[in-house]
Amino acid sequence: MLIKQLSVFLENKKGRFTEIARILGEAGVNMTAFTVAENSDFGILRLIVSDAEKAKEVLKSHRYAVNSTDVLCVECPNRPGALASVMTIITDADIFIEYMYAFSNGNKALVILRPNDLEKTVEVLSQNQVELLAINDLFRL
């Protein structure tokens, strides 16, 4: 249920994301989700890809600084209040979310979470019948 997320450190310059997309595309690596956090000098691209190890190798060979982190992907209905219900379970279990990002497709919303305690989060969400997805599930949507 844990998913490998890559974090790529980018100079805050025009064309950097285009280059990442090109490099991964040429390597046959598909991106399914990503977010960019930036400041005036650099950005951090966080992304979920079809083959994290291959992507990491390819990006490092192009001199990008890349880290790998375990995250969770929660599936919930794409309707008002659904995410609040999931977050209430997490908050009531005294779990802190370091960051999250989401996307929706039709009736489903998928939320990538980086909690401070992965094992406890998996346990609590599973006990409450919250759907946790594996990487293969993401590429079947």
Buried (B, 14 or more C-beta within 10 A) or exposed (E): BBBBBBBBEBEEEEEBBEBBEEBBEEBEBBBBBBBBEEEEEBBBBBBBBBBBEBBBEBBEEEEBEBEEBEBBBBBBBBEEEBBEEBBEBBEEBEBEBEEBBBBEEEEBBBBBBBBEEBEBBBEBBEEBEBBBBEBEBBEEE
